[in-house]
Amino acid sequence: MADIQSSRFLTVLSGKKSSPVPIWMMRQAGRHLPEYLELRSRARDFLDFCYSPSMAAEATLQPIRRYDMDAAILFADILLVLDAAGLDVRFEKGVGPIVETVRDGNGLRGVATEKAVQRLSPVYETVERVRASLAADKALIGFCGSPWTVALYAIEGRGGTDKSMARIWAYQKPEALERLLSDLVEISAHYLAAQ
């Protein structure tokens, strides 16, 4: 594993100045890269792509090679947490993510945090592969959705909605919303710590 102490990105995060200023971009891996599109075409579906340590590591590293960013962002999807918790998650071409909704107020069906975190083990292998391949002056940024954003998908079933069901939960089912958010916070915290 590379010694990441020489990373400009981490230097700035520790409160020190760096010249030049380190750069990275949100969504730096993805459809704007032809090499990403070629790699993505080899996966059965998007979840397969995210759960394949070799493909996800390659997607993470592509923008570093092309643009010489100071930090790589772990290639993953915010909905992996819901998939690991046992909800049906699928990505439909031209539509986007579709998620089995949580309607009964039982949170994530009492899925044990340890079990969900274990289901995410391919992501941890991706982290190991990326870190082993990154130069010492490059940082690796972990990736996880906020519990609120992920909860919206679990309640609404998809992104881009008016969030009316989530608002109903907030006003009419606050205990159910709290249970769901609590489950997501716990799983996400362990997931990030494992990264």
RARA-V820597 format. One record per residue. N is the residue number from 0. RES is the residue in one letter. D_LAST is the distance of its C-alpha to the last C-alpha in Angstrom with 2 decimals. Layout:
BEGIN
n: {N,N}
res: {RES,RES}
d_last: {D_LAST,D_LAST}
END
This chain:
BEGIN
n: {0,1,2,3,4,5,6,7,8,9,10,11,12,13,14,15,16,17,18,19,20,21,22,23,24,25,26,27,28,29,30,31,32,33,34,35,36,37,38,39,40,41,42,43,44,45,46,47,48,49,50,51,52,53,54,55,56,57,58,59,60,61,62,63,64,65,66,67,68,69,70,71,72,73,74,75,76,77,78,79,80,81,82,83,84,85,86,87,88,89,90,91,92,93,94,95,96,97,98,99,100,101,102,103,104,105,106,107,108,109,110,111,112,113,114,115,116,117,118,119,120,121,122,123,124,125,126,127,128,129,130,131,132,133,134,135,136,137,138,139,140,141,142,143,144,145,146,147,148,149,150,151,152,153,154,155,156,157,158,159,160,161,162,163,164,165,166,167,168,169,170,171,172,173,174,175,176,177,178,179,180,181,182,183,184,185,186,187,188,189,190,191,192,193,194}
res: {M,A,D,I,Q,S,S,R,F,L,T,V,L,S,G,K,K,S,S,P,V,P,I,W,M,M,R,Q,A,G,R,H,L,P,E,Y,L,E,L,R,S,R,A,R,D,F,L,D,F,C,Y,S,P,S,M,A,A,E,A,T,L,Q,P,I,R,R,Y,D,M,D,A,A,I,L,F,A,D,I,L,L,V,L,D,A,A,G,L,D,V,R,F,E,K,G,V,G,P,I,V,E,T,V,R,D,G,N,G,L,R,G,V,A,T,E,K,A,V,Q,R,L,S,P,V,Y,E,T,V,E,R,V,R,A,S,L,A,A,D,K,A,L,I,G,F,C,G,S,P,W,T,V,A,L,Y,A,I,E,G,R,G,G,T,D,K,S,M,A,R,I,W,A,Y,Q,K,P,E,A,L,E,R,L,L,S,D,L,V,E,I,S,A,H,Y,L,A,A,Q}
d_last: {14.28,15.76,16.61,15.00,17.56,19.94,17.95,20.27,17.52,16.19,19.89,20.68,17.85,19.39,22.66,24.47,26.29,25.60,28.05,27.46,25.12,21.70,21.26,18.77,19.54,18.22,18.28,18.84,18.17,20.66,24.27,25.86,24.98,27.40,25.10,22.50,25.38,26.44,23.04,22.68,26.19,25.20,22.97,24.79,23.23,20.36,18.23,19.01,17.91,14.46,14.06,15.50,13.05,16.00,17.01,13.74,13.09,16.71,16.58,13.83,16.10,19.41,19.77,19.02,21.86,24.13,23.85,22.48,20.02,18.56,14.99,13.28,11.59,9.17,11.84,11.46,13.73,13.81,15.87,13.53,13.13,16.94,17.28,15.12,17.34,20.33,21.81,23.34,21.65,23.38,23.87,27.54,28.86,30.63,29.48,25.70,23.51,25.49,24.02,25.89,26.84,26.63,30.22,31.14,29.35,27.57,24.09,21.88,24.55,23.36,20.46,18.82,15.35,14.54,15.99,14.13,10.68,12.15,13.39,10.02,9.61,10.77,7.80,5.79,9.11,9.19,6.45,8.73,11.72,11.21,10.59,13.60,15.61,15.21,18.06,17.75,18.84,16.08,12.91,9.75,9.10,6.24,8.29,9.72,13.43,15.35,16.73,20.18,19.69,18.18,21.03,23.53,22.70,23.00,26.31,27.78,26.63,25.96,25.39,28.35,30.40,32.37,30.08,33.25,31.80,29.04,31.83,33.91,31.17,30.83,34.60,35.70,32.78,30.93,30.07,28.60,26.53,25.35,24.43,22.44,20.62,20.03,18.53,16.21,15.23,14.51,12.45,10.51,9.97,8.66,6.43,5.04,5.38,3.79,0.00}
END
